[in-house]
Amino acid sequence: MMSVDIQAINAKVQEESQLVDRILSQMDRVIVGQRNMVERLLIGLLCSGHILLEGVPGLAKTLTVSTLAKLIQATFRRIQFTPDLLPADLTGTMIYQPQSGTFVAKRGPIFANLILADEVNRAPAKVQSALLESMQERQVTLGDQTYPLDDPFLVMATQNPIEQEGTYPLPEAQVDRFMLKVRVGYPSREEERAILERVACSRPADIAPVVGLEEIRRAREAVELVYMDEKIKDYIVSLVHASRAPTAVGLQELESLIEYGASPRATIFLARAARAHAFIRRRGYVTPDDVKAIGADVLRHRIIVSYEAEAEEIDADRVVEQLFAHVEVP
């Protein structure tokens, strides 16, 4: 009976995942390399999960997000975060109409399907809290009225890891709202040569929308159908629990290096992201490799390392590596 179900799910996934090919082929016309970042953005889109991209300037983070937005028949807004940004610049405000003597809501740029929050760590705390409500509750409060945001609603934020003046560290509560934190690295030598040819020596490619919102909704439904075995669920729970109690899996050396382990939100997002990863690979079932592939992106911003770890220059990525190396794979 189960094999029949898996076959039916596989067929559904094969049918609905065709949009992945269309998006990736168009992205390849504009973006050289960075396949990992593109796939993570797709996972966010398929799971309604917000994405935080971290990398030094010039790695095509903004270009990748804006290109993805152009490929989808959806509304897109780019918001440049600056130290003088106000919450009203994000959410909108109430405007007084003297003719009628009433206040009318003037909606801000947050009312769109895809939001690019560029250099999100440059805005002060009040702006971050306004963004937090939008991300978590998918609504905006203006005056005494609450307005629901569009569906899909996705925040794709970028931040520069290099310490500079005028940056504000994101509060842990907000960072936890991001489904994935993706580290964007430098291109390889061959990719950089291709970038030189494509960008410096020719005009950018023209691209048009290839996916509608209804297709994305159907794809999301197919992602939810992707089969996850009980052993895979136990594996995910074991990984998250090991981040809180590393001695339980024989990692006594991590006990003093972890200040706080991952929250239950990590368990939820790891399962969702693993399903979406399997979907992108055209599979109707999740394997441990799906969990491993996406694990660091889900966990790295949810594990807070101790001062001792920082003194030894051990970051959350190193801790996650140790967890995956020691937690038993089903």
Residue pairs with C-beta under 8 A, 6 or more apart in sequence:
5 227
6 227
6 284
6 285
7 284
9 225
9 226
9 227
9 284
9 285
10 283
10 284
10 285
11 284
12 222
12 225
12 284
13 222
13 225
13 226
13 278
13 279
13 282
13 283
13 284
14 282
15 222
16 215
16 218
16 219
16 221
16 222
16 279
17 219
17 222
17 279
17 280
17 282
19 210
19 211
19 215
19 216
19 219
20 42
20 279
20 280
22 71
22 210
22 211
23 42
23 68
23 71
23 210
23 211
24 35
24 38
24 42
26 67
26 71
26 207
26 210
27 38
27 64
27 67
27 68
27 71
29 205
29 207
30 63
30 67
30 204
30 205
30 207
31 38
31 60
31 63
31 64
31 67
32 60
32 187
32 191
32 194
32 195
32 198
33 187
33 188
33 191
33 194
33 195
34 59
34 60
34 64
34 184
34 187
36 182
37 53
37 61
37 64
37 182
37 184
38 64
38 68
39 277
39 280
40 51
40 180
40 182
40 297
41 51
41 64
41 65
41 68
41 156
42 68
42 276
42 280
43 49
43 179
43 180
43 273
43 276
43 277
43 280
43 294
44 50
44 51
44 154
44 156
44 179
44 180
45 68
45 72
45 152
45 154
45 216
46 216
46 219
46 220
46 223
46 276
46 279
46 280
47 179
47 220
47 223
47 269
47 272
47 273
47 275
47 276
48 152
48 153
48 154
48 220
49 154
49 178
49 179
49 180
49 269
49 272
49 273
50 135
50 154
50 155
50 156
50 157
50 177
50 178
50 179
51 154
51 155
51 156
51 157
51 178
51 179
51 180
51 181
51 182
52 120
52 157
52 158
52 159
52 175
52 178
52 180
52 181
52 182
52 301
53 61
53 64
53 65
53 156
53 157
53 158
53 159
53 182
53 184
54 158
54 159
54 160
54 161
54 181
54 182
54 183
54 184
55 61
55 158
55 160
55 161
55 183
55 184
55 185
56 160
56 161
56 162
57 160
59 184
59 185
59 186
59 187
61 158
61 184
62 78
62 116
62 118
62 158
65 114
65 116
65 156
65 158
66 76
66 78
66 116
67 207
68 114
69 76
69 114
69 116
70 76
70 207
70 208
70 209
71 207
71 209
71 210
71 211
72 113
72 114
72 209
72 211
72 212
72 213
72 216
73 209
73 211
73 212
73 213
74 112
74 113
74 114
74 152
74 213
75 112
75 113
75 114
75 150
76 112
76 113
76 114
76 115
76 116
77 109
77 110
77 112
77 114
77 115
77 116
78 116
78 118
79 89
79 90
79 109
79 110
79 115
79 116
79 117
79 118
80 118
80 119
81 117
81 118
81 119
81 120
81 121
81 122
81 123
81 127
82 119
82 122
82 123
83 122
83 123
83 124
83 166
83 168
85 122
85 123
85 124
85 127
86 126
86 127
87 126
87 127
87 129
87 130
88 108
89 108
89 109
89 127
90 108
90 109
90 110
90 127
90 130
90 131
90 134
91 107
91 108
91 110
91 130
91 134
91 140
91 141
91 142
92 105
92 106
92 107
92 108
92 110
92 111
92 140
92 142
93 105
93 106
93 108
93 142
94 103
94 104
94 105
94 106
94 142
94 143
95 103
95 104
95 105
95 106
96 102
96 103
97 103
97 104
103 143
105 142
105 143
105 145
105 147
107 140
107 142
107 147
108 140
109 115
110 131
110 134
110 140
110 149
111 140
111 147
111 149
111 150
112 150
112 153
113 150
113 151
113 152
113 153
113 154
113 213
114 152
114 154
114 156
115 153
115 154
115 155
115 156
116 156
116 157
116 158
117 131
117 155
117 156
117 157
117 158
118 157
118 158
119 158
119 159
119 160
120 128
120 131
120 157
120 158
120 159
120 170
121 159
121 160
121 167
121 168
121 169
121 170
122 166
122 167
122 168
123 131
123 168
124 168
125 168
125 171
128 168
128 170
128 171
128 174
130 140
131 155
131 174
132 171
132 173
132 174
132 177
133 139
133 140
133 141
134 140
134 149
134 153
134 155
135 155
135 174
135 177
136 177
138 148
138 149
138 151
138 153
139 146
139 147
139 148
139 149
140 146
140 147
140 149
141 147
152 213
152 216
152 217
157 178
159 170
160 167
172 304
175 181
175 301
175 302
176 263
176 265
176 301
176 302
178 301
179 269
179 272
179 273
179 298
180 269
180 273
180 294
180 297
180 298
181 297
181 300
181 301
182 297
183 300
183 317
186 192
187 195
219 279
222 279
223 272
223 275
223 276
223 279
224 275
225 284
226 275
226 276
226 278
226 279
226 283
226 284
226 285
226 286
227 284
227 285
227 286
228 271
228 274
228 275
228 285
228 286
229 285
229 286
229 330
231 330
232 274
232 286
232 287
232 288
232 291
232 330
233 271
234 330
235 288
235 291
235 327
235 328
235 329
235 330
236 267
236 270
236 271
236 274
236 291
237 267
238 249
238 327
238 328
239 270
239 291
239 295
239 299
239 323
239 324
239 327
240 261
240 262
240 264
240 266
240 267
240 270
240 299
241 248
241 261
242 248
242 249
242 251
242 323
242 326
242 327
243 258
243 261
243 262
243 266
243 299
243 302
243 303
243 319
243 323
244 258
244 261
244 262
245 261
246 252
246 254
246 255
246 258
246 322
246 323
247 255
249 323
249 326
249 327
249 328
250 326
251 322
251 323
251 326
254 319
254 322
254 323
256 306
256 308
256 309
257 305
257 306
257 308
257 309
257 312
257 314
257 319
258 303
258 304
258 305
258 306
258 309
258 319
259 304
259 305
259 306
259 307
260 303
260 304
261 302
261 303
262 299
262 302
262 303
263 302
265 302
266 298
266 299
266 302
269 298
270 291
270 294
270 295
270 298
270 299
273 294
273 297
273 298
274 286
274 290
274 291
274 294
275 286
275 290
277 286
277 290
277 293
277 294
278 284
278 285
278 286
278 287
278 290
281 290
288 329
288 330
292 324
295 320
295 324
296 317
296 320
296 321
299 316
299 320
299 323
300 316
300 317
300 320
301 316
303 316
303 319
303 320
304 316
305 314
305 315
305 316
305 319
309 315
309 319
